[in-house]
Amino acid sequence: MKRLEGQVAIITGGARGIGAGVCNVFCEAGATVALWDVLDGEVTVQEIRARGGDIFFQKVDVTDKNQIAASVQYIMDTYGKIDILINNAGIIRDRSFTKMSDEEWHSVLNVNLTGTYNTTKAVLPHMREAGYGRIVSASSVNALLGAFGQTNYAATKAGLIGFTKSLAREVGKYGITANAVAPGFIKTAMTESMPEAVIKAGIAQIPVRRIGTPEDIAYAYLYLASKEAGFVNGEVLNVNGGIIS
């Protein structure tokens, strides 16, 4: 039996990058996946379906509570449960603090932090009623190390650590766990657009001497979303090749 056989998972920000990797790995593990994104997720859905995955796309902006509520209701009406919520959606608006605009600050907070609040708030009552759930949110190595030009992003990712640890204390008694994954330097469309010298310099800082892949992160999510991780609660799993632990 596959690890997530018969389970229903929501993966936010699933259209590309790490999110698409998580969708693929979860489908391979037997889950039915609802891919949420403001971007078009149909290409990712069709690619995964071609490999036998059970996945569908819902266009959801995690800052829009009405879209979230309607999408959750559809899943409950169709499948009767939500076992897993992966809070992966996030944006960057990098700029040095002195030059950062209010919009660049608030837009990142609204998606990365308040968006996680919105999705968790909508899904948690159904998990509580079922007496089971796995909530995993995306933090970052930069929540712990900081990064030039990312006061907004790092603040949200650090906030998600506090959110996760506090939520874990509240929901554990209902058979629900809350954990986070903190990725390091990962190969995505964003990092591939960086100058080669910057990429090489980044890899030189990683003890395993390679850049991470979306699948590296996806397998960390898979463990924390599994039934086997039922005694892991309130933890932050650093997946960064050894930069920090």
ChimeraX attribute file (.defattr): number of C-alpha atoms within 10 A of each C-alpha:
attribute: neighborCount
match mode: 1-to-1
recipient: residues
	/A:1	7
	/A:2	11
	/A:3	17
	/A:4	21
	/A:5	14
	/A:6	13
	/A:7	18
	/A:8	24
	/A:9	27
	/A:10	29
	/A:11	25
	/A:12	30
	/A:13	28
	/A:14	30
	/A:15	26
	/A:16	19
	/A:17	17
	/A:18	24
	/A:19	27
	/A:20	23
	/A:21	21
	/A:22	30
	/A:23	33
	/A:24	26
	/A:25	21
	/A:26	29
	/A:27	24
	/A:28	19
	/A:29	19
	/A:30	19
	/A:31	25
	/A:32	24
	/A:33	26
	/A:34	25
	/A:35	27
	/A:36	27
	/A:37	22
	/A:38	15
	/A:39	14
	/A:40	16
	/A:41	20
	/A:42	16
	/A:43	12
	/A:44	22
	/A:45	23
	/A:46	15
	/A:47	12
	/A:48	20
	/A:49	15
	/A:50	10
	/A:51	11
	/A:52	12
	/A:53	22
	/A:54	20
	/A:55	23
	/A:56	18
	/A:57	20
	/A:58	22
	/A:59	20
	/A:60	21
	/A:61	20
	/A:62	27
	/A:63	19
	/A:64	13
	/A:65	16
	/A:66	12
	/A:67	15
	/A:68	24
	/A:69	16
	/A:70	14
	/A:71	19
	/A:72	21
	/A:73	16
	/A:74	13
	/A:75	16
	/A:76	15
	/A:77	10
	/A:78	9
	/A:79	12
	/A:80	12
	/A:81	21
	/A:82	25
	/A:83	25
	/A:84	27
	/A:85	26
	/A:86	27
	/A:87	29
	/A:88	26
	/A:89	24
	/A:90	22
	/A:91	14
	/A:92	16
	/A:93	18
	/A:94	18
	/A:95	16
	/A:96	14
	/A:97	13
	/A:98	7
	/A:99	10
	/A:100	16
	/A:101	12
	/A:102	8
	/A:103	10
	/A:104	16
	/A:105	21
	/A:106	14
	/A:107	18
	/A:108	22
	/A:109	23
	/A:110	18
	/A:111	21
	/A:112	29
	/A:113	27
	/A:114	18
	/A:115	24
	/A:116	25
	/A:117	17
	/A:118	18
	/A:119	23
	/A:120	19
	/A:121	14
	/A:122	17
	/A:123	23
	/A:124	21
	/A:125	12
	/A:126	18
	/A:127	22
	/A:128	16
	/A:129	11
	/A:130	16
	/A:131	15
	/A:132	22
	/A:133	29
	/A:134	24
	/A:135	27
	/A:136	28
	/A:137	28
	/A:138	25
	/A:139	31
	/A:140	27
	/A:141	22
	/A:142	20
	/A:143	20
	/A:144	17
	/A:145	11
	/A:146	16
	/A:147	14
	/A:148	11
	/A:149	16
	/A:150	20
	/A:151	19
	/A:152	22
	/A:153	28
	/A:154	24
	/A:155	19
	/A:156	24
	/A:157	26
	/A:158	20
	/A:159	16
	/A:160	27
	/A:161	24
	/A:162	13
	/A:163	19
	/A:164	23
	/A:165	18
	/A:166	13
	/A:167	19
	/A:168	20
	/A:169	14
	/A:170	12
	/A:171	19
	/A:172	20
	/A:173	12
	/A:174	14
	/A:175	15
	/A:176	24
	/A:177	29
	/A:178	28
	/A:179	27
	/A:180	29
	/A:181	25
	/A:182	23
	/A:183	23
	/A:184	22
	/A:185	22
	/A:186	22
	/A:187	17
	/A:188	15
	/A:189	11
	/A:190	9
	/A:191	14
	/A:192	11
	/A:193	9
	/A:194	10
	/A:195	9
	/A:196	11
	/A:197	9
	/A:198	11
	/A:199	17
	/A:200	13
	/A:201	10
	/A:202	14
	/A:203	18
	/A:204	13
	/A:205	15
	/A:206	18
	/A:207	12
	/A:208	13
	/A:209	13
	/A:210	18
	/A:211	21
	/A:212	20
	/A:213	17
	/A:214	20
	/A:215	20
	/A:216	18
	/A:217	25
	/A:218	20
	/A:219	15
	/A:220	19
	/A:221	24
	/A:222	19
	/A:223	14
	/A:224	25
	/A:225	27
	/A:226	17
	/A:227	14
	/A:228	10
	/A:229	13
	/A:230	18
	/A:231	11
	/A:232	16
	/A:233	23
	/A:234	21
	/A:235	17
	/A:236	22
	/A:237	19
	/A:238	21
	/A:239	21
	/A:240	23
	/A:241	20
	/A:242	13
	/A:243	15
	/A:244	13
	/A:245	12
